[in-house]
Amino acid sequence: MNWNMKKIVSLLCGVMLLSPALLAQDVQMADTLRSEGKIYVLVAIIVVILVGLITFLFFTDRKISRLEKQINQKK
């Protein structure tokens, strides 16, 4: 196993050991947001940000592909 693979495996093991401890905690903030109906606003904001990032990456990739084609045609 190379060094990067060992690093990834140790990180995954650490996350697997840590996640049950995090799930066992009582999350008061989430309960408060849910009871006040604000959790939906939070989820909507997160979805809008993710859709915006994905759209940005998609159009940036298309522009880069177009520029690569123009460079290859000039050669």
CHARMM internal coordinates of N, CA and C (Angstrom, degrees):
IC EDIT
DIST 1 N 1 CA 1.4471
DIST 1 CA 1 C 1.5190
ANGL 1 N 1 CA 1 C 109.09
DIST 1 C 2 N 1.3122
ANGL 1 CA 1 C 2 N 116.82
DIHE 1 N 1 CA 1 C 2 N 133.76
DIST 2 N 2 CA 1.4527
ANGL 1 C 2 N 2 CA 118.17
DIHE 1 CA 1 C 2 N 2 CA 179.00
DIST 2 CA 2 C 1.5317
ANGL 2 N 2 CA 2 C 110.22
DIHE 1 C 2 N 2 CA 2 C -82.37
DIST 2 C 3 N 1.3112
ANGL 2 CA 2 C 3 N 115.68
DIHE 2 N 2 CA 2 C 3 N 174.96
DIST 3 N 3 CA 1.4544
ANGL 2 C 3 N 3 CA 121.36
DIHE 2 CA 2 C 3 N 3 CA -173.20
DIST 3 CA 3 C 1.5220
ANGL 3 N 3 CA 3 C 112.35
DIHE 2 C 3 N 3 CA 3 C -64.76
DIST 3 C 4 N 1.3482
ANGL 3 CA 3 C 4 N 117.87
DIHE 3 N 3 CA 3 C 4 N -41.27
DIST 4 N 4 CA 1.4634
ANGL 3 C 4 N 4 CA 121.21
DIHE 3 CA 3 C 4 N 4 CA -179.53
DIST 4 CA 4 C 1.5216
ANGL 4 N 4 CA 4 C 111.10
DIHE 3 C 4 N 4 CA 4 C -64.05
DIST 4 C 5 N 1.3156
ANGL 4 CA 4 C 5 N 117.15
DIHE 4 N 4 CA 4 C 5 N -38.82
DIST 5 N 5 CA 1.4604
ANGL 4 C 5 N 5 CA 121.07
DIHE 4 CA 4 C 5 N 5 CA -179.67
DIST 5 CA 5 C 1.5258
ANGL 5 N 5 CA 5 C 110.16
DIHE 4 C 5 N 5 CA 5 C -66.43
DIST 5 C 6 N 1.3306
ANGL 5 CA 5 C 6 N 117.19
DIHE 5 N 5 CA 5 C 6 N -39.86
DIST 6 N 6 CA 1.4601
ANGL 5 C 6 N 6 CA 120.72
DIHE 5 CA 5 C 6 N 6 CA 177.78
DIST 6 CA 6 C 1.5256
ANGL 6 N 6 CA 6 C 110.52
DIHE 5 C 6 N 6 CA 6 C -63.52
DIST 6 C 7 N 1.3104
ANGL 6 CA 6 C 7 N 116.13
DIHE 6 N 6 CA 6 C 7 N -38.68
DIST 7 N 7 CA 1.4505
ANGL 6 C 7 N 7 CA 121.15
DIHE 6 CA 6 C 7 N 7 CA 179.22
DIST 7 CA 7 C 1.5264
ANGL 7 N 7 CA 7 C 110.69
DIHE 6 C 7 N 7 CA 7 C -63.78
DIST 7 C 8 N 1.3188
ANGL 7 CA 7 C 8 N 117.06
DIHE 7 N 7 CA 7 C 8 N -43.91
DIST 8 N 8 CA 1.4609
ANGL 7 C 8 N 8 CA 121.79
DIHE 7 CA 7 C 8 N 8 CA -179.67
DIST 8 CA 8 C 1.5198
ANGL 8 N 8 CA 8 C 110.86
DIHE 7 C 8 N 8 CA 8 C -66.30
DIST 8 C 9 N 1.3134
ANGL 8 CA 8 C 9 N 117.10
DIHE 8 N 8 CA 8 C 9 N -43.13
DIST 9 N 9 CA 1.4652
ANGL 8 C 9 N 9 CA 120.74
DIHE 8 CA 8 C 9 N 9 CA 179.98
DIST 9 CA 9 C 1.5232
ANGL 9 N 9 CA 9 C 110.61
DIHE 8 C 9 N 9 CA 9 C -63.86
DIST 9 C 10 N 1.3253
ANGL 9 CA 9 C 10 N 117.49
DIHE 9 N 9 CA 9 C 10 N -42.55
DIST 10 N 10 CA 1.4644
ANGL 9 C 10 N 10 CA 119.80
DIHE 9 CA 9 C 10 N 10 CA 179.50
DIST 10 CA 10 C 1.5290
ANGL 10 N 10 CA 10 C 111.19
DIHE 9 C 10 N 10 CA 10 C -66.67
DIST 10 C 11 N 1.3152
ANGL 10 CA 10 C 11 N 117.60
DIHE 10 N 10 CA 10 C 11 N -35.84
DIST 11 N 11 CA 1.4546
ANGL 10 C 11 N 11 CA 121.07
DIHE 10 CA 10 C 11 N 11 CA 176.79
DIST 11 CA 11 C 1.5263
ANGL 11 N 11 CA 11 C 110.93
DIHE 10 C 11 N 11 CA 11 C -64.85
DIST 11 C 12 N 1.3242
ANGL 11 CA 11 C 12 N 116.42
DIHE 11 N 11 CA 11 C 12 N -44.55
DIST 12 N 12 CA 1.4643
ANGL 11 C 12 N 12 CA 120.11
DIHE 11 CA 11 C 12 N 12 CA 178.86
DIST 12 CA 12 C 1.5254
ANGL 12 N 12 CA 12 C 111.74
DIHE 11 C 12 N 12 CA 12 C -63.72
DIST 12 C 13 N 1.3247
ANGL 12 CA 12 C 13 N 117.12
DIHE 12 N 12 CA 12 C 13 N -39.61
DIST 13 N 13 CA 1.4705
ANGL 12 C 13 N 13 CA 120.47
DIHE 12 CA 12 C 13 N 13 CA 177.25
DIST 13 CA 13 C 1.5220
ANGL 13 N 13 CA 13 C 110.75
DIHE 12 C 13 N 13 CA 13 C -63.81
DIST 13 C 14 N 1.3057
ANGL 13 CA 13 C 14 N 116.86
DIHE 13 N 13 CA 13 C 14 N -41.31
DIST 14 N 14 CA 1.4612
ANGL 13 C 14 N 14 CA 121.01
DIHE 13 CA 13 C 14 N 14 CA 178.17
DIST 14 CA 14 C 1.5175
ANGL 14 N 14 CA 14 C 112.02
DIHE 13 C 14 N 14 CA 14 C -63.25
DIST 14 C 15 N 1.3251
ANGL 14 CA 14 C 15 N 116.41
DIHE 14 N 14 CA 14 C 15 N -41.18
DIST 15 N 15 CA 1.4650
ANGL 14 C 15 N 15 CA 120.49
DIHE 14 CA 14 C 15 N 15 CA 178.44
DIST 15 CA 15 C 1.5215
ANGL 15 N 15 CA 15 C 110.62
DIHE 14 C 15 N 15 CA 15 C -66.23
DIST 15 C 16 N 1.3259
ANGL 15 CA 15 C 16 N 116.71
DIHE 15 N 15 CA 15 C 16 N -40.00
DIST 16 N 16 CA 1.4638
ANGL 15 C 16 N 16 CA 119.88
DIHE 15 CA 15 C 16 N 16 CA 179.72
DIST 16 CA 16 C 1.5266
ANGL 16 N 16 CA 16 C 111.31
DIHE 15 C 16 N 16 CA 16 C -66.33
DIST 16 C 17 N 1.3202
ANGL 16 CA 16 C 17 N 117.49
DIHE 16 N 16 CA 16 C 17 N -34.28
DIST 17 N 17 CA 1.4623
ANGL 16 C 17 N 17 CA 120.46
DIHE 16 CA 16 C 17 N 17 CA 178.61
DIST 17 CA 17 C 1.5252
ANGL 17 N 17 CA 17 C 111.77
DIHE 16 C 17 N 17 CA 17 C -76.44
DIST 17 C 18 N 1.3062
ANGL 17 CA 17 C 18 N 117.08
DIHE 17 N 17 CA 17 C 18 N -30.49
DIST 18 N 18 CA 1.4556
ANGL 17 C 18 N 18 CA 121.46
DIHE 17 CA 17 C 18 N 18 CA -176.33
DIST 18 CA 18 C 1.5214
ANGL 18 N 18 CA 18 C 112.66
DIHE 17 C 18 N 18 CA 18 C -83.66
DIST 18 C 19 N 1.3294
ANGL 18 CA 18 C 19 N 118.38
DIHE 18 N 18 CA 18 C 19 N -31.57
DIST 19 N 19 CA 1.4599
ANGL 18 C 19 N 19 CA 121.65
DIHE 18 CA 18 C 19 N 19 CA -173.25
DIST 19 CA 19 C 1.5310
ANGL 19 N 19 CA 19 C 113.95
DIHE 18 C 19 N 19 CA 19 C -61.74
DIST 19 C 20 N 1.3427
ANGL 19 CA 19 C 20 N 121.79
DIHE 19 N 19 CA 19 C 20 N -40.05
DIST 20 N 20 CA 1.4750
ANGL 19 C 20 N 20 CA 118.41
DIHE 19 CA 19 C 20 N 20 CA 177.69
DIST 20 CA 20 C 1.5257
ANGL 20 N 20 CA 20 C 112.60
DIHE 19 C 20 N 20 CA 20 C -62.37
DIST 20 C 21 N 1.3188
ANGL 20 CA 20 C 21 N 117.37
DIHE 20 N 20 CA 20 C 21 N -34.52
DIST 21 N 21 CA 1.4609
ANGL 20 C 21 N 21 CA 120.14
DIHE 20 CA 20 C 21 N 21 CA 178.55
DIST 21 CA 21 C 1.5232
ANGL 21 N 21 CA 21 C 110.77
DIHE 20 C 21 N 21 CA 21 C -66.84
DIST 21 C 22 N 1.3252
ANGL 21 CA 21 C 22 N 116.90
DIHE 21 N 21 CA 21 C 22 N -36.96
DIST 22 N 22 CA 1.4566
ANGL 21 C 22 N 22 CA 119.98
DIHE 21 CA 21 C 22 N 22 CA 179.14
DIST 22 CA 22 C 1.5171
ANGL 22 N 22 CA 22 C 111.67
DIHE 21 C 22 N 22 CA 22 C -71.93
DIST 22 C 23 N 1.3220
ANGL 22 CA 22 C 23 N 117.27
DIHE 22 N 22 CA 22 C 23 N -36.61
DIST 23 N 23 CA 1.4577
ANGL 22 C 23 N 23 CA 120.54
DIHE 22 CA 22 C 23 N 23 CA -179.53
DIST 23 CA 23 C 1.5216
ANGL 23 N 23 CA 23 C 112.02
DIHE 22 C 23 N 23 CA 23 C -72.17
DIST 23 C 24 N 1.3105
ANGL 23 CA 23 C 24 N 117.72
DIHE 23 N 23 CA 23 C 24 N -24.16
DIST 24 N 24 CA 1.4539
ANGL 23 C 24 N 24 CA 121.08
DIHE 23 CA 23 C 24 N 24 CA -177.92
DIST 24 CA 24 C 1.5261
ANGL 24 N 24 CA 24 C 112.16
DIHE 23 C 24 N 24 CA 24 C -77.22
DIST 24 C 25 N 1.3181
ANGL 24 CA 24 C 25 N 117.81
DIHE 24 N 24 CA 24 C 25 N -16.14
DIST 25 N 25 CA 1.4563
ANGL 24 C 25 N 25 CA 120.60
DIHE 24 CA 24 C 25 N 25 CA -178.21
DIST 25 CA 25 C 1.5184
ANGL 25 N 25 CA 25 C 110.74
DIHE 24 C 25 N 25 CA 25 C -73.93
DIST 25 C 26 N 1.3353
ANGL 25 CA 25 C 26 N 116.06
DIHE 25 N 25 CA 25 C 26 N 147.32
DIST 26 N 26 CA 1.4594
ANGL 25 C 26 N 26 CA 121.69
DIHE 25 CA 25 C 26 N 26 CA 174.89
DIST 26 CA 26 C 1.5311
ANGL 26 N 26 CA 26 C 107.73
DIHE 25 C 26 N 26 CA 26 C -81.29
DIST 26 C 27 N 1.3173
ANGL 26 CA 26 C 27 N 117.41
DIHE 26 N 26 CA 26 C 27 N 120.34
DIST 27 N 27 CA 1.4563
ANGL 26 C 27 N 27 CA 121.78
DIHE 26 CA 26 C 27 N 27 CA -175.87
DIST 27 CA 27 C 1.5238
ANGL 27 N 27 CA 27 C 108.13
DIHE 26 C 27 N 27 CA 27 C -96.78
DIST 27 C 28 N 1.3131
ANGL 27 CA 27 C 28 N 115.74
DIHE 27 N 27 CA 27 C 28 N 95.14
DIST 28 N 28 CA 1.4529
ANGL 27 C 28 N 28 CA 121.51
DIHE 27 CA 27 C 28 N 28 CA -176.75
DIST 28 CA 28 C 1.5239
ANGL 28 N 28 CA 28 C 111.58
DIHE 27 C 28 N 28 CA 28 C -71.55
DIST 28 C 29 N 1.3313
ANGL 28 CA 28 C 29 N 117.92
DIHE 28 N 28 CA 28 C 29 N -36.95
DIST 29 N 29 CA 1.4500
ANGL 28 C 29 N 29 CA 120.43
DIHE 28 CA 28 C 29 N 29 CA -178.09
DIST 29 CA 29 C 1.5270
ANGL 29 N 29 CA 29 C 110.99
DIHE 28 C 29 N 29 CA 29 C -63.83
DIST 29 C 30 N 1.3291
ANGL 29 CA 29 C 30 N 116.86
DIHE 29 N 29 CA 29 C 30 N -43.05
DIST 30 N 30 CA 1.4613
ANGL 29 C 30 N 30 CA 120.09
DIHE 29 CA 29 C 30 N 30 CA 179.36
DIST 30 CA 30 C 1.5212
ANGL 30 N 30 CA 30 C 110.66
DIHE 29 C 30 N 30 CA 30 C -64.82
DIST 30 C 31 N 1.3286
ANGL 30 CA 30 C 31 N 117.30
DIHE 30 N 30 CA 30 C 31 N -39.30
DIST 31 N 31 CA 1.4608
ANGL 30 C 31 N 31 CA 120.25
DIHE 30 CA 30 C 31 N 31 CA 178.01
DIST 31 CA 31 C 1.5195
ANGL 31 N 31 CA 31 C 111.09
DIHE 30 C 31 N 31 CA 31 C -64.37
DIST 31 C 32 N 1.3243
ANGL 31 CA 31 C 32 N 116.66
DIHE 31 N 31 CA 31 C 32 N -40.04
DIST 32 N 32 CA 1.4653
ANGL 31 C 32 N 32 CA 120.82
DIHE 31 CA 31 C 32 N 32 CA 179.16
DIST 32 CA 32 C 1.5236
ANGL 32 N 32 CA 32 C 110.39
DIHE 31 C 32 N 32 CA 32 C -65.25
DIST 32 C 33 N 1.3314
ANGL 32 CA 32 C 33 N 116.71
DIHE 32 N 32 CA 32 C 33 N -46.74
DIST 33 N 33 CA 1.4610
ANGL 32 C 33 N 33 CA 120.16
DIHE 32 CA 32 C 33 N 33 CA 179.33
DIST 33 CA 33 C 1.5269
ANGL 33 N 33 CA 33 C 110.94
DIHE 32 C 33 N 33 CA 33 C -62.13
DIST 33 C 34 N 1.3164
ANGL 33 CA 33 C 34 N 116.24
DIHE 33 N 33 CA 33 C 34 N -40.94
DIST 34 N 34 CA 1.4556
ANGL 33 C 34 N 34 CA 120.32
DIHE 33 CA 33 C 34 N 34 CA 179.86
DIST 34 CA 34 C 1.5317
ANGL 34 N 34 CA 34 C 111.22
DIHE 33 C 34 N 34 CA 34 C -65.64
DIST 34 C 35 N 1.3116
ANGL 34 CA 34 C 35 N 117.80
DIHE 34 N 34 CA 34 C 35 N -42.20
DIST 35 N 35 CA 1.4632
ANGL 34 C 35 N 35 CA 120.96
DIHE 34 CA 34 C 35 N 35 CA -178.05
DIST 35 CA 35 C 1.5220
ANGL 35 N 35 CA 35 C 111.84
DIHE 34 C 35 N 35 CA 35 C -68.41
DIST 35 C 36 N 1.3319
ANGL 35 CA 35 C 36 N 117.15
DIHE 35 N 35 CA 35 C 36 N -31.12
DIST 36 N 36 CA 1.4655
ANGL 35 C 36 N 36 CA 120.83
DIHE 35 CA 35 C 36 N 36 CA 179.30
DIST 36 CA 36 C 1.5205
ANGL 36 N 36 CA 36 C 112.49
DIHE 35 C 36 N 36 CA 36 C -89.24
DIST 36 C 37 N 1.3257
ANGL 36 CA 36 C 37 N 118.05
DIHE 36 N 36 CA 36 C 37 N -4.57
DIST 37 N 37 CA 1.4573
ANGL 36 C 37 N 37 CA 121.57
DIHE 36 CA 36 C 37 N 37 CA 179.49
DIST 37 CA 37 C 1.5145
ANGL 37 N 37 CA 37 C 113.98
DIHE 36 C 37 N 37 CA 37 C 79.79
DIST 37 C 38 N 1.3176
ANGL 37 CA 37 C 38 N 117.69
DIHE 37 N 37 CA 37 C 38 N 8.10
DIST 38 N 38 CA 1.4648
ANGL 37 C 38 N 38 CA 121.19
DIHE 37 CA 37 C 38 N 38 CA -178.64
DIST 38 CA 38 C 1.5207
ANGL 38 N 38 CA 38 C 112.51
DIHE 37 C 38 N 38 CA 38 C -83.40
DIST 38 C 39 N 1.3245
ANGL 38 CA 38 C 39 N 117.20
DIHE 38 N 38 CA 38 C 39 N -12.09
DIST 39 N 39 CA 1.4573
ANGL 38 C 39 N 39 CA 119.88
DIHE 38 CA 38 C 39 N 39 CA -179.20
DIST 39 CA 39 C 1.5257
ANGL 39 N 39 CA 39 C 110.78
DIHE 38 C 39 N 39 CA 39 C -63.73
DIST 39 C 40 N 1.3401
ANGL 39 CA 39 C 40 N 116.20
DIHE 39 N 39 CA 39 C 40 N -31.31
DIST 40 N 40 CA 1.4622
ANGL 39 C 40 N 40 CA 120.29
DIHE 39 CA 39 C 40 N 40 CA 179.83
DIST 40 CA 40 C 1.5249
ANGL 40 N 40 CA 40 C 110.57
DIHE 39 C 40 N 40 CA 40 C -70.09
DIST 40 C 41 N 1.3096
ANGL 40 CA 40 C 41 N 116.74
DIHE 40 N 40 CA 40 C 41 N -34.76
DIST 41 N 41 CA 1.4679
ANGL 40 C 41 N 41 CA 120.14
DIHE 40 CA 40 C 41 N 41 CA 176.01
DIST 41 CA 41 C 1.5293
ANGL 41 N 41 CA 41 C 109.48
DIHE 40 C 41 N 41 CA 41 C -65.46
DIST 41 C 42 N 1.3109
ANGL 41 CA 41 C 42 N 116.73
DIHE 41 N 41 CA 41 C 42 N -43.11
DIST 42 N 42 CA 1.4603
ANGL 41 C 42 N 42 CA 121.35
DIHE 41 CA 41 C 42 N 42 CA 178.67
DIST 42 CA 42 C 1.5266
ANGL 42 N 42 CA 42 C 111.49
DIHE 41 C 42 N 42 CA 42 C -61.93
DIST 42 C 43 N 1.3306
ANGL 42 CA 42 C 43 N 116.28
DIHE 42 N 42 CA 42 C 43 N -44.88
DIST 43 N 43 CA 1.4672
ANGL 42 C 43 N 43 CA 120.34
DIHE 42 CA 42 C 43 N 43 CA 178.92
DIST 43 CA 43 C 1.5246
ANGL 43 N 43 CA 43 C 110.17
DIHE 42 C 43 N 43 CA 43 C -64.11
DIST 43 C 44 N 1.3370
ANGL 43 CA 43 C 44 N 117.18
DIHE 43 N 43 CA 43 C 44 N -40.92
DIST 44 N 44 CA 1.4694
ANGL 43 C 44 N 44 CA 120.67
DIHE 43 CA 43 C 44 N 44 CA 179.31
DIST 44 CA 44 C 1.5268
ANGL 44 N 44 CA 44 C 110.98
DIHE 43 C 44 N 44 CA 44 C -62.89
DIST 44 C 45 N 1.3132
ANGL 44 CA 44 C 45 N 117.47
DIHE 44 N 44 CA 44 C 45 N -41.09
DIST 45 N 45 CA 1.4674
ANGL 44 C 45 N 45 CA 121.04
DIHE 44 CA 44 C 45 N 45 CA 179.35
DIST 45 CA 45 C 1.5278
ANGL 45 N 45 CA 45 C 110.42
DIHE 44 C 45 N 45 CA 45 C -64.90
DIST 45 C 46 N 1.3205
ANGL 45 CA 45 C 46 N 116.88
DIHE 45 N 45 CA 45 C 46 N -42.66
DIST 46 N 46 CA 1.4651
ANGL 45 C 46 N 46 CA 120.58
DIHE 45 CA 45 C 46 N 46 CA 179.18
DIST 46 CA 46 C 1.5292
ANGL 46 N 46 CA 46 C 110.44
DIHE 45 C 46 N 46 CA 46 C -63.50
DIST 46 C 47 N 1.3343
ANGL 46 CA 46 C 47 N 117.04
DIHE 46 N 46 CA 46 C 47 N -41.79
DIST 47 N 47 CA 1.4686
ANGL 46 C 47 N 47 CA 120.78
DIHE 46 CA 46 C 47 N 47 CA 179.11
DIST 47 CA 47 C 1.5173
ANGL 47 N 47 CA 47 C 110.70
DIHE 46 C 47 N 47 CA 47 C -64.27
DIST 47 C 48 N 1.3316
ANGL 47 CA 47 C 48 N 117.32
DIHE 47 N 47 CA 47 C 48 N -42.86
DIST 48 N 48 CA 1.4743
ANGL 47 C 48 N 48 CA 120.58
DIHE 47 CA 47 C 48 N 48 CA 179.51
DIST 48 CA 48 C 1.5256
ANGL 48 N 48 CA 48 C 110.38
DIHE 47 C 48 N 48 CA 48 C -62.28
DIST 48 C 49 N 1.3197
ANGL 48 CA 48 C 49 N 117.45
DIHE 48 N 48 CA 48 C 49 N -42.45
DIST 49 N 49 CA 1.4703
ANGL 48 C 49 N 49 CA 120.66
DIHE 48 CA 48 C 49 N 49 CA 179.36
DIST 49 CA 49 C 1.5259
ANGL 49 N 49 CA 49 C 110.67
DIHE 48 C 49 N 49 CA 49 C -64.20
DIST 49 C 50 N 1.3343
ANGL 49 CA 49 C 50 N 117.51
DIHE 49 N 49 CA 49 C 50 N -44.29
DIST 50 N 50 CA 1.4666
ANGL 49 C 50 N 50 CA 120.30
DIHE 49 CA 49 C 50 N 50 CA 179.47
DIST 50 CA 50 C 1.5242
ANGL 50 N 50 CA 50 C 112.02
DIHE 49 C 50 N 50 CA 50 C -64.59
DIST 50 C 51 N 1.3379
ANGL 50 CA 50 C 51 N 116.88
DIHE 50 N 50 CA 50 C 51 N -42.13
DIST 51 N 51 CA 1.4703
ANGL 50 C 51 N 51 CA 119.89
DIHE 50 CA 50 C 51 N 51 CA 178.24
DIST 51 CA 51 C 1.5222
ANGL 51 N 51 CA 51 C 109.98
DIHE 50 C 51 N 51 CA 51 C -63.78
DIST 51 C 52 N 1.3256
ANGL 51 CA 51 C 52 N 117.05
DIHE 51 N 51 CA 51 C 52 N -39.89
DIST 52 N 52 CA 1.4650
ANGL 51 C 52 N 52 CA 120.59
DIHE 51 CA 51 C 52 N 52 CA 177.64
DIST 52 CA 52 C 1.5218
ANGL 52 N 52 CA 52 C 112.15
DIHE 51 C 52 N 52 CA 52 C -62.91
DIST 52 C 53 N 1.3239
ANGL 52 CA 52 C 53 N 117.22
DIHE 52 N 52 CA 52 C 53 N -42.90
DIST 53 N 53 CA 1.4683
ANGL 52 C 53 N 53 CA 120.44
DIHE 52 CA 52 C 53 N 53 CA 178.38
DIST 53 CA 53 C 1.5261
ANGL 53 N 53 CA 53 C 111.79
DIHE 52 C 53 N 53 CA 53 C -65.17
DIST 53 C 54 N 1.3237
ANGL 53 CA 53 C 54 N 116.37
DIHE 53 N 53 CA 53 C 54 N -42.74
DIST 54 N 54 CA 1.4641
ANGL 53 C 54 N 54 CA 120.00
DIHE 53 CA 53 C 54 N 54 CA 179.79
DIST 54 CA 54 C 1.5252
ANGL 54 N 54 CA 54 C 110.38
DIHE 53 C 54 N 54 CA 54 C -64.83
DIST 54 C 55 N 1.3363
ANGL 54 CA 54 C 55 N 116.89
DIHE 54 N 54 CA 54 C 55 N -42.20
DIST 55 N 55 CA 1.4666
ANGL 54 C 55 N 55 CA 120.52
DIHE 54 CA 54 C 55 N 55 CA 177.91
DIST 55 CA 55 C 1.5213
ANGL 55 N 55 CA 55 C 110.99
DIHE 54 C 55 N 55 CA 55 C -62.77
DIST 55 C 56 N 1.3205
ANGL 55 CA 55 C 56 N 116.44
DIHE 55 N 55 CA 55 C 56 N -44.34
DIST 56 N 56 CA 1.4614
ANGL 55 C 56 N 56 CA 120.82
DIHE 55 CA 55 C 56 N 56 CA 178.34
DIST 56 CA 56 C 1.5253
ANGL 56 N 56 CA 56 C 110.80
DIHE 55 C 56 N 56 CA 56 C -59.12
DIST 56 C 57 N 1.3281
ANGL 56 CA 56 C 57 N 117.14
DIHE 56 N 56 CA 56 C 57 N -46.18
DIST 57 N 57 CA 1.4626
ANGL 56 C 57 N 57 CA 120.38
DIHE 56 CA 56 C 57 N 57 CA 179.76
DIST 57 CA 57 C 1.5267
ANGL 57 N 57 CA 57 C 111.53
DIHE 56 C 57 N 57 CA 57 C -64.27
DIST 57 C 58 N 1.3279
ANGL 57 CA 57 C 58 N 117.47
DIHE 57 N 57 CA 57 C 58 N -38.78
DIST 58 N 58 CA 1.4631
ANGL 57 C 58 N 58 CA 121.48
DIHE 57 CA 57 C 58 N 58 CA 179.71
DIST 58 CA 58 C 1.5302
ANGL 58 N 58 CA 58 C 110.91
DIHE 57 C 58 N 58 CA 58 C -62.28
DIST 58 C 59 N 1.3464
ANGL 58 CA 58 C 59 N 116.44
DIHE 58 N 58 CA 58 C 59 N -49.62
DIST 59 N 59 CA 1.4587
ANGL 58 C 59 N 59 CA 119.09
DIHE 58 CA 58 C 59 N 59 CA -178.52
DIST 59 CA 59 C 1.5261
ANGL 59 N 59 CA 59 C 112.21
DIHE 58 C 59 N 59 CA 59 C -69.73
DIST 59 C 60 N 1.3153
ANGL 59 CA 59 C 60 N 117.33
DIHE 59 N 59 CA 59 C 60 N -33.97
DIST 60 N 60 CA 1.4628
ANGL 59 C 60 N 60 CA 120.23
DIHE 59 CA 59 C 60 N 60 CA 176.15
DIST 60 CA 60 C 1.5285
ANGL 60 N 60 CA 60 C 110.62
DIHE 59 C 60 N 60 CA 60 C -64.45
DIST 60 C 61 N 1.3323
ANGL 60 CA 60 C 61 N 116.56
DIHE 60 N 60 CA 60 C 61 N -40.88
DIST 61 N 61 CA 1.4632
ANGL 60 C 61 N 61 CA 120.52
DIHE 60 CA 60 C 61 N 61 CA 177.84
DIST 61 CA 61 C 1.5285
ANGL 61 N 61 CA 61 C 110.75
DIHE 60 C 61 N 61 CA 61 C -63.58
DIST 61 C 62 N 1.3267
ANGL 61 CA 61 C 62 N 116.95
DIHE 61 N 61 CA 61 C 62 N -40.74
DIST 62 N 62 CA 1.4676
ANGL 61 C 62 N 62 CA 119.49
DIHE 61 CA 61 C 62 N 62 CA 178.39
DIST 62 CA 62 C 1.5276
ANGL 62 N 62 CA 62 C 111.34
DIHE 61 C 62 N 62 CA 62 C -63.64
DIST 62 C 63 N 1.3373
ANGL 62 CA 62 C 63 N 116.61
DIHE 62 N 62 CA 62 C 63 N -41.74
DIST 63 N 63 CA 1.4686
ANGL 62 C 63 N 63 CA 120.02
DIHE 62 CA 62 C 63 N 63 CA 179.23
DIST 63 CA 63 C 1.5286
ANGL 63 N 63 CA 63 C 110.90
DIHE 62 C 63 N 63 CA 63 C -64.65
DIST 63 C 64 N 1.3175
ANGL 63 CA 63 C 64 N 117.09
DIHE 63 N 63 CA 63 C 64 N -41.88
DIST 64 N 64 CA 1.4606
ANGL 63 C 64 N 64 CA 120.71
DIHE 63 CA 63 C 64 N 64 CA 179.04
DIST 64 CA 64 C 1.5254
ANGL 64 N 64 CA 64 C 110.44
DIHE 63 C 64 N 64 CA 64 C -64.61
DIST 64 C 65 N 1.3277
ANGL 64 CA 64 C 65 N 117.00
DIHE 64 N 64 CA 64 C 65 N -40.68
DIST 65 N 65 CA 1.4665
ANGL 64 C 65 N 65 CA 120.23
DIHE 64 CA 64 C 65 N 65 CA 178.22
DIST 65 CA 65 C 1.5226
ANGL 65 N 65 CA 65 C 110.84
DIHE 64 C 65 N 65 CA 65 C -62.41
DIST 65 C 66 N 1.3285
ANGL 65 CA 65 C 66 N 116.46
DIHE 65 N 65 CA 65 C 66 N -41.56
DIST 66 N 66 CA 1.4627
ANGL 65 C 66 N 66 CA 120.30
DIHE 65 CA 65 C 66 N 66 CA 178.26
DIST 66 CA 66 C 1.5265
ANGL 66 N 66 CA 66 C 111.04
DIHE 65 C 66 N 66 CA 66 C -63.33
DIST 66 C 67 N 1.3218
ANGL 66 CA 66 C 67 N 117.28
DIHE 66 N 66 CA 66 C 67 N -42.58
DIST 67 N 67 CA 1.4620
ANGL 66 C 67 N 67 CA 120.75
DIHE 66 CA 66 C 67 N 67 CA 178.56
DIST 67 CA 67 C 1.5259
ANGL 67 N 67 CA 67 C 111.62
DIHE 66 C 67 N 67 CA 67 C -65.50
DIST 67 C 68 N 1.3269
ANGL 67 CA 67 C 68 N 117.08
DIHE 67 N 67 CA 67 C 68 N -38.72
DIST 68 N 68 CA 1.4626
ANGL 67 C 68 N 68 CA 120.29
DIHE 67 CA 67 C 68 N 68 CA 177.12
DIST 68 CA 68 C 1.5239
ANGL 68 N 68 CA 68 C 110.96
DIHE 67 C 68 N 68 CA 68 C -63.11
DIST 68 C 69 N 1.3243
ANGL 68 CA 68 C 69 N 117.43
DIHE 68 N 68 CA 68 C 69 N -40.90
DIST 69 N 69 CA 1.4670
ANGL 68 C 69 N 69 CA 120.60
DIHE 68 CA 68 C 69 N 69 CA 178.09
DIST 69 CA 69 C 1.5223
ANGL 69 N 69 CA 69 C 110.57
DIHE 68 C 69 N 69 CA 69 C -63.36
DIST 69 C 70 N 1.3549
ANGL 69 CA 69 C 70 N 117.12
DIHE 69 N 69 CA 69 C 70 N -41.68
DIST 70 N 70 CA 1.4657
ANGL 69 C 70 N 70 CA 120.17
DIHE 69 CA 69 C 70 N 70 CA 178.96
DIST 70 CA 70 C 1.5184
ANGL 70 N 70 CA 70 C 111.28
DIHE 69 C 70 N 70 CA 70 C -64.04
DIST 70 C 71 N 1.3182
ANGL 70 CA 70 C 71 N 117.50
DIHE 70 N 70 CA 70 C 71 N -39.61
DIST 71 N 71 CA 1.4642
ANGL 70 C 71 N 71 CA 120.89
DIHE 70 CA 70 C 71 N 71 CA 179.10
DIST 71 CA 71 C 1.5173
ANGL 71 N 71 CA 71 C 110.36
DIHE 70 C 71 N 71 CA 71 C -66.35
DIST 71 C 72 N 1.3383
ANGL 71 CA 71 C 72 N 116.73
DIHE 71 N 71 CA 71 C 72 N -42.56
DIST 72 N 72 CA 1.4718
ANGL 71 C 72 N 72 CA 119.81
DIHE 71 CA 71 C 72 N 72 CA -179.74
DIST 72 CA 72 C 1.5200
ANGL 72 N 72 CA 72 C 111.69
DIHE 71 C 72 N 72 CA 72 C -67.37
DIST 72 C 73 N 1.3381
ANGL 72 CA 72 C 73 N 118.60
DIHE 72 N 72 CA 72 C 73 N -32.18
DIST 73 N 73 CA 1.4641
ANGL 72 C 73 N 73 CA 120.97
DIHE 72 CA 72 C 73 N 73 CA 179.50
DIST 73 CA 73 C 1.5400
ANGL 73 N 73 CA 73 C 110.83
DIHE 72 C 73 N 73 CA 73 C -71.28
DIST 73 C 74 N 1.3133
ANGL 73 CA 73 C 74 N 117.22
DIHE 73 N 73 CA 73 C 74 N -31.38
DIST 74 N 74 CA 1.4626
ANGL 73 C 74 N 74 CA 120.47
DIHE 73 CA 73 C 74 N 74 CA -179.31
DIST 74 CA 74 C 1.5102
ANGL 74 N 74 CA 74 C 112.09
DIHE 73 C 74 N 74 CA 74 C -73.74
DIST 74 C 75 N 1.3274
ANGL 74 CA 74 C 75 N 118.15
DIHE 74 N 74 CA 74 C 75 N -21.65
DIST 75 N 75 CA 1.4686
ANGL 74 C 75 N 75 CA 121.48
DIHE 74 CA 74 C 75 N 75 CA -178.75
DIST 75 CA 75 C 1.4513
ANGL 75 N 75 CA 75 C 111.50
DIHE 74 C 75 N 75 CA 75 C -77.50
END
COOR INIT
IC SEED 1 N 1 CA 1 C
IC BUILD
